[in-house]
Amino acid sequence: MSFRVKIVTPSALAYEGSASEVVVPGFDGQYGVLPSHAQILTLSKPGVLSIFSEKGEVGNYIIGKGFVEFSNNTFTALVDVFETLDSIDKDASSGKLKELNIKRDQLSPTDAKYIQLTNEIELEQARLNA
């Protein structure tokens, strides 16, 4: 049994297909969604999203922060980033992560820019961990 999967970014419908399971990075750890799962609406955090096909194949992707909904056997993620793992330049991500940490370390945690940099750091760290 499978369900519909849609991943939407601000610029496009980034992915559409079906799956037998989806594993999502969340703020309290990863969580899985199976067919006929109870309705949920939650937040995702930057990390690896895994989409399992009915044939047992796994597609792994980097997603950014966003919202995840499962309703009527349809999984929808509205995220700021969706990337294939083979598109990641780990050397560039490593350099950018160092640069972002230096910038953030110069700010107060109450500064609005601090939160923005923290979000960017989480995404670069997800790319490196993938």
C-alpha positions in Angstrom: 0.0 0.0 0.0 1.3 3.5 -0.8 0.3 7.2 -0.4 0.9 10.4 -2.4 4.0 12.5 -1.6 4.4 16.1 -2.6 7.4 18.3 -1.6 6.9 22.0 -2.3 9.5 24.8 -2.1 8.8 28.5 -2.5 9.8 28.3 -6.2 8.3 25.0 -7.4 6.7 21.6 -6.8 10.1 19.9 -6.2 8.9 16.3 -5.9 5.7 14.4 -6.6 5.3 10.6 -6.4 4.2 7.8 -4.2 5.7 6.1 -1.2 5.2 3.2 1.2 7.0 5.2 4.0 8.5 8.6 4.5 11.0 9.4 7.3 11.1 13.1 8.2 13.7 15.1 10.3 11.8 16.7 13.2 12.8 18.9 16.1 12.3 15.9 18.5 14.1 13.4 16.2 13.1 11.6 13.1 9.5 10.3 12.6 8.0 8.0 10.1 4.8 8.2 8.2 3.1 5.1 6.8 -0.1 4.6 4.8 -3.3 5.4 6.7 -1.2 7.3 9.4 -3.2 9.6 11.6 -3.5 13.2 10.5 -0.6 15.3 11.5 0.6 18.9 11.0 4.1 19.5 12.3 7.4 21.2 11.7 10.4 19.8 9.9 14.0 20.7 10.6 16.9 20.7 8.2 18.1 17.1 7.6 17.6 14.1 5.4 14.1 13.2 4.2 13.9 9.5 3.2 11.2 8.3 0.7 10.7 4.6 0.5 9.1 3.1 -2.6 6.8 0.0 -2.6 9.7 -1.8 -4.2 12.0 -1.1 -1.2 14.1 1.6 -2.9 15.0 4.6 -0.9 15.4 8.1 -2.1 17.2 10.5 0.3 17.0 14.2 0.0 18.0 17.3 2.0 15.1 19.4 3.2 15.1 22.7 5.1 12.8 24.0 7.7 9.1 23.9 7.0 5.7 22.3 7.6 4.7 18.7 7.1 1.1 17.5 6.8 -0.3 14.1 6.4 -4.0 13.9 5.6 -6.2 11.7 3.4 -3.3 9.5 2.6 -1.3 12.4 1.2 2.0 13.6 2.6 2.8 17.2 1.8 6.0 19.1 2.9 6.3 22.8 2.4 10.0 23.5 2.9 12.4 26.2 2.1 15.0 23.8 0.6 14.8 20.5 -1.3 18.0 19.0 -2.7 19.3 15.7 -4.0 22.3 14.3 -2.1 24.4 14.2 -5.2 24.0 18.0 -5.6 25.8 18.7 -2.3 29.3 20.2 -2.4 30.7 19.1 1.0 33.8 21.3 0.7 31.7 24.4 0.0 29.3 23.5 2.8 32.2 23.0 5.3 33.6 26.4 4.4 30.3 28.1 4.6 29.6 26.5 7.9 32.8 27.9 9.4 32.0 31.3 8.0 28.4 31.3 9.4 29.6 30.2 12.9 32.1 33.1 13.0 29.4 35.6 12.0 26.9 34.2 14.6 29.5 34.1 17.4 29.8 37.9 17.0 26.1 38.4 17.7 23.9 38.3 20.8 21.3 35.5 20.9 18.6 38.2 21.1 19.6 39.6 17.7 17.2 38.7 14.9 20.2 37.9 12.6 21.4 35.3 15.1 18.3 33.2 14.5 18.7 33.5 10.7 22.3 32.4 10.9 21.4 29.5 13.2 18.9 28.3 10.6 21.6 28.5 7.9 24.0 26.7 10.1 21.5 23.9 10.7 21.0 23.5 6.9 24.8 23.4 6.2 25.3 20.9 9.0 22.5 18.7 7.5 24.3 18.8 4.1 27.6 17.7 5.8 25.9 14.9 7.7 24.1 13.5 4.7 
